[in-house]
Amino acid sequence: MSEGDVTQPGRVAFVHSVRDLLREIRERPALWLNAKTLTGLKCLLMGYEVACAVHDIAESDQLPDDVPWEGFSEWLARRYDKVGWTVDWHRLLVEHSRSQEEAFDRFFELLAEYESSG
């Protein structure tokens, strides 16, 4: 790395969007989360959203389809027959999983299914 190079070495340098972040977390959860839990993932994603808001990074400044969970909660509600309930994706998955780790894995499986159904 040259003296003027401000990029960070390693995998973090490749995270430029929510999709990149989710891919990295799925591949190596221990590098990003204290434990492989859906609650840990949700907290990290909330932090990402807050950081974008604090730094005035509008959703439109990212790739147009970069927020993969837009509509995901509603899709899950239909899947779990909870339409009309005020329940987010995190709560639905935790309630329908035996453990936080299972909910974490299920999140990525169902997110892929949701994206391929659209």
Backbone as CSV, one residue per row, in Angstrom:
resi,resn,N_x,N_y,N_z,CA_x,CA_y,CA_z,C_x,C_y,C_z
1,MET,0.861,-1.169,0.000,0.000,0.000,0.000,0.902,1.225,0.000
2,SER,0.644,2.149,-0.905,1.448,3.367,-0.977,1.041,4.332,0.120
3,GLU,1.902,5.307,0.379,1.648,6.276,1.443,0.359,7.051,1.212
4,GLY,0.027,7.351,-0.038,-1.169,8.126,-0.347,-2.437,7.298,-0.451
5,ASP,-2.306,5.980,-0.373,-3.461,5.095,-0.505,-4.266,5.103,0.791
6,VAL,-5.532,5.506,0.708,-6.357,5.595,1.912,-7.313,4.415,2.057
7,THR,-7.262,3.463,1.140,-8.140,2.305,1.275,-7.623,1.406,2.380
8,GLN,-8.541,0.731,3.030,-8.166,-0.169,4.109,-7.870,-1.540,3.530
9,PRO,-6.872,-2.211,4.064,-6.579,-3.560,3.583,-7.629,-4.540,4.086
10,GLY,-7.723,-5.669,3.429,-8.611,-6.728,3.902,-10.006,-6.655,3.329
11,ARG,-10.868,-7.483,3.887,-12.214,-7.673,3.360,-13.096,-6.444,3.500
12,VAL,-12.887,-5.637,4.522,-13.744,-4.473,4.752,-13.714,-3.528,3.560
13,ALA,-12.604,-3.470,2.858,-12.479,-2.579,1.710,-13.477,-2.923,0.607
14,PHE,-14.012,-4.129,0.627,-14.935,-4.551,-0.424,-16.400,-4.323,-0.062
15,VAL,-16.673,-3.722,1.071,-18.046,-3.473,1.502,-18.441,-2.062,1.090
16,HIS,-19.228,-1.975,0.022,-19.657,-0.679,-0.508,-21.170,-0.510,-0.480
17,SER,-21.881,-1.546,-0.054,-23.339,-1.490,-0.072,-23.900,-2.470,0.951
18,VAL,-25.196,-2.389,1.163,-25.859,-3.321,2.077,-25.687,-4.751,1.583
19,ARG,-25.807,-4.953,0.283,-25.647,-6.300,-0.262,-24.251,-6.844,0.016
20,ASP,-23.228,-6.011,-0.180,-21.859,-6.433,0.137,-21.743,-6.795,1.612
21,LEU,-22.304,-5.952,2.462,-22.246,-6.174,3.903,-22.932,-7.488,4.275
22,LEU,-24.123,-7.724,3.749,-24.838,-8.965,4.048,-24.066,-10.190,3.562
23,ARG,-23.470,-10.097,2.390,-22.682,-11.217,1.865,-21.502,-11.521,2.795
24,GLU,-20.812,-10.476,3.222,-19.674,-10.658,4.123,-20.110,-11.251,5.462
25,ILE,-21.210,-10.756,6.008,-21.694,-11.256,7.298,-22.098,-12.722,7.183
26,ARG,-22.759,-13.073,6.096,-23.180,-14.467,5.921,-21.973,-15.391,5.810
27,GLU,-20.952,-14.952,5.066,-19.769,-15.779,4.862,-18.908,-15.889,6.115
28,ARG,-18.828,-14.812,6.893,-17.956,-14.789,8.071,-18.620,-14.049,9.231
29,PRO,-19.664,-14.626,9.800,-20.389,-13.916,10.859,-19.522,-13.564,12.071
30,ALA,-18.544,-14.399,12.396,-17.710,-14.139,13.580,-16.856,-12.884,13.430
31,LEU,-16.590,-12.456,12.209,-15.822,-11.224,11.998,-16.666,-9.979,12.211
32,TRP,-17.972,-10.118,12.122,-18.871,-8.960,12.168,-19.739,-8.902,13.418
33,LEU,-20.031,-10.064,13.982,-20.976,-10.139,15.096,-20.325,-10.802,16.306
34,ASN,-20.784,-10.437,17.473,-20.304,-11.063,18.703,-20.650,-12.552,18.717
35,ALA,-21.826,-12.870,18.210,-22.286,-14.257,18.096,-23.163,-14.343,16.851
36,LYS,-23.270,-15.532,16.298,-24.076,-15.740,15.093,-25.549,-15.767,15.485
37,THR,-26.126,-14.565,15.639,-27.527,-14.446,16.038,-28.247,-13.483,15.109
38,LEU,-29.532,-13.697,14.954,-30.326,-12.782,14.141,-30.437,-11.425,14.820
39,THR,-30.509,-11.413,16.143,-30.584,-10.143,16.862,-29.303,-9.336,16.659
40,GLY,-28.158,-9.990,16.680,-26.897,-9.302,16.402,-26.879,-8.720,15.001
41,LEU,-27.375,-9.487,14.035,-27.449,-9.005,12.656,-28.363,-7.794,12.556
42,LYS,-29.527,-7.871,13.195,-30.457,-6.741,13.137,-29.824,-5.492,13.747
43,CYS,-29.139,-5.641,14.874,-28.492,-4.489,15.518,-27.432,-3.881,14.607
44,LEU,-26.641,-4.721,13.947,-25.628,-4.207,13.033,-26.282,-3.455,11.872
45,LEU,-27.353,-4.005,11.323,-28.046,-3.346,10.210,-28.686,-2.030,10.646
46,MET,-29.197,-1.996,11.872,-29.747,-0.740,12.388,-28.630,0.295,12.524
47,GLY,-27.466,-0.129,12.981,-26.321,0.771,13.074,-25.910,1.295,11.711
48,TYR,-25.954,0.424,10.705,-25.640,0.830,9.334,-26.618,1.912,8.869
49,GLU,-27.910,1.695,9.130,-28.927,2.674,8.731,-28.736,4.002,9.458
50,VAL,-28.419,3.942,10.741,-28.180,5.169,11.506,-26.959,5.903,10.957
51,ALA,-25.893,5.168,10.660,-24.687,5.793,10.108,-24.992,6.479,8.778
52,CYS,-25.787,5.840,7.937,-26.177,6.461,6.663,-26.965,7.744,6.917
53,ALA,-27.872,7.708,7.886,-28.679,8.898,8.195,-27.809,10.018,8.755
54,VAL,-26.921,9.689,9.669,-26.049,10.698,10.292,-25.156,11.363,9.249
55,HIS,-24.708,10.588,8.278,-23.797,11.113,7.259,-24.521,11.538,5.982
56,ASP,-25.842,11.678,6.072,-26.666,12.125,4.943,-26.447,11.291,3.685
57,ILE,-26.360,10.001,3.856,-26.251,9.099,2.714,-27.657,8.592,2.427
58,ALA,-28.263,9.153,1.418,-29.641,8.789,1.075,-29.672,7.410,0.434
59,GLU,-30.788,6.737,0.613,-30.973,5.434,-0.018,-30.761,5.545,-1.524
60,SER,-31.151,6.670,-2.097,-30.997,6.862,-3.543,-29.538,7.011,-3.951
61,ASP,-28.651,7.299,-2.998,-27.223,7.393,-3.307,-26.582,6.016,-3.422
62,GLN,-27.299,5.000,-2.952,-26.816,3.636,-3.065,-27.422,3.038,-4.330
63,LEU,-27.095,1.789,-4.609,-27.721,1.131,-5.749,-29.231,1.121,-5.548
64,PRO,-30.029,1.308,-6.607,-31.483,1.397,-6.463,-32.109,0.214,-5.734
65,ASP,-31.554,-0.971,-5.927,-32.134,-2.154,-5.282,-31.308,-2.602,-4.086
66,ASP,-30.589,-1.679,-3.483,-29.636,-2.059,-2.450,-30.265,-2.403,-1.114
67,VAL,-31.496,-2.018,-0.875,-32.135,-2.349,0.397,-32.990,-3.587,0.156
68,PRO,-32.404,-4.780,0.351,-33.093,-6.005,-0.041,-34.296,-6.348,0.811
69,TRP,-34.423,-5.762,1.996,-35.537,-6.151,2.858,-36.736,-5.237,2.723
70,GLU,-36.716,-4.299,1.770,-37.900,-3.472,1.546,-39.018,-4.388,1.044
71,GLY,-40.072,-4.515,1.819,-41.156,-5.430,1.496,-40.970,-6.822,2.081
72,PHE,-39.810,-7.086,2.636,-39.496,-8.408,3.177,-40.396,-8.765,4.359
73,SER,-40.631,-7.813,5.252,-41.495,-8.082,6.417,-42.899,-8.475,5.984
74,GLU,-43.444,-7.756,4.992,-44.786,-8.066,4.503,-44.824,-9.445,3.853
75,TRP,-43.782,-9.762,3.102,-43.686,-11.062,2.457,-43.647,-12.172,3.505
76,LEU,-42.842,-11.973,4.549,-42.764,-12.957,5.631,-44.095,-13.082,6.367
77,ALA,-44.762,-11.950,6.588,-46.060,-11.976,7.274,-47.050,-12.844,6.495
78,ARG,-47.051,-12.717,5.173,-47.930,-13.565,4.353,-47.508,-15.031,4.476
79,ARG,-46.227,-15.263,4.456,-45.703,-16.630,4.537,-46.091,-17.306,5.857
80,TYR,-46.040,-16.543,6.941,-46.350,-17.085,8.268,-47.787,-16.790,8.699
81,ASP,-48.620,-16.375,7.765,-50.039,-16.092,8.023,-50.227,-15.088,9.165
82,LYS,-49.465,-13.990,9.092,-49.544,-12.924,10.099,-49.898,-11.588,9.442
83,VAL,-50.588,-11.628,8.314,-50.959,-10.410,7.593,-51.824,-9.540,8.498
84,GLY,-51.522,-8.253,8.525,-52.259,-7.318,9.357,-51.649,-7.128,10.733
85,TRP,-50.684,-7.954,11.087,-49.997,-7.822,12.365,-48.857,-6.821,12.207
86,THR,-48.539,-6.126,13.262,-47.400,-5.210,13.241,-46.177,-5.964,13.762
87,VAL,-45.580,-6.738,12.878,-44.438,-7.570,13.241,-43.377,-7.414,12.162
88,ASP,-42.134,-7.192,12.581,-41.070,-7.042,11.587,-40.416,-8.395,11.295
89,TRP,-39.542,-8.390,10.290,-38.894,-9.619,9.835,-38.119,-10.304,10.960
90,HIS,-37.465,-9.527,11.797,-36.673,-10.094,12.888,-37.556,-10.902,13.840
91,ARG,-38.621,-10.283,14.286,-39.500,-10.956,15.255,-40.143,-12.203,14.653
92,LEU,-40.595,-12.109,13.412,-41.203,-13.275,12.762,-40.227,-14.445,12.703
93,LEU,-38.999,-14.158,12.312,-38.021,-15.242,12.184,-37.621,-15.823,13.532
94,VAL,-37.464,-14.973,14.533,-37.114,-15.469,15.871,-38.242,-16.338,16.421
95,GLU,-39.486,-15.895,16.233,-40.631,-16.665,16.737,-40.796,-18.010,16.038
96,HIS,-40.313,-18.120,14.807,-40.486,-19.353,14.041,-39.185,-20.138,13.896
97,SER,-38.260,-19.926,14.811,-36.990,-20.655,14.805,-36.727,-21.205,16.200
98,ARG,-35.957,-22.273,16.247,-35.626,-22.887,17.539,-34.502,-22.153,18.264
99,SER,-33.705,-21.383,17.518,-32.582,-20.674,18.132,-32.267,-19.423,17.325
100,GLN,-31.500,-18.542,17.921,-31.059,-17.337,17.221,-30.178,-17.701,16.023
101,GLU,-29.341,-18.717,16.174,-28.478,-19.132,15.068,-29.311,-19.680,13.909
102,GLU,-30.322,-20.470,14.227,-31.214,-20.972,13.179,-31.935,-19.810,12.500
103,ALA,-32.370,-18.832,13.278,-33.046,-17.655,12.718,-32.103,-16.888,11.796
104,PHE,-30.833,-16.782,12.175,-29.814,-16.122,11.350,-29.713,-16.824,9.994
105,ASP,-29.543,-18.141,10.020,-29.428,-18.902,8.771,-30.705,-18.802,7.945
106,ARG,-31.831,-18.884,8.612,-33.126,-18.819,7.923,-33.326,-17.465,7.253
107,PHE,-32.840,-16.389,7.896,-32.940,-15.049,7.311,-32.343,-15.039,5.908
108,PHE,-31.137,-15.563,5.764,-30.478,-15.532,4.464,-31.168,-16.447,3.458
109,GLU,-31.663,-17.593,3.911,-32.395,-18.493,3.016,-33.668,-17.820,2.502
110,LEU,-34.427,-17.230,3.422,-35.694,-16.610,3.036,-35.486,-15.312,2.269
111,LEU,-34.435,-14.576,2.579,-34.142,-13.365,1.817,-33.850,-13.721,0.361
112,ALA,-33.084,-14.776,0.141,-32.800,-15.227,-1.231,-34.086,-15.664,-1.927
113,GLU,-34.938,-16.382,-1.210,-36.224,-16.805,-1.778,-37.092,-15.594,-2.114
114,TYR,-37.137,-14.634,-1.203,-37.913,-13.404,-1.415,-37.416,-12.655,-2.653
115,GLU,-36.108,-12.508,-2.766,-35.550,-11.766,-3.902,-35.793,-12.489,-5.218
116,SER,-35.757,-13.815,-5.209,-35.985,-14.558,-6.454,-37.461,-14.604,-6.833
117,SER,-38.349,-14.348,-5.864,-39.786,-14.374,-6.154,-40.285,-13.064,-6.755
118,GLY,-39.481,-12.005,-6.620,-39.921,-10.676,-7.041,-39.726,-10.421,-8.469
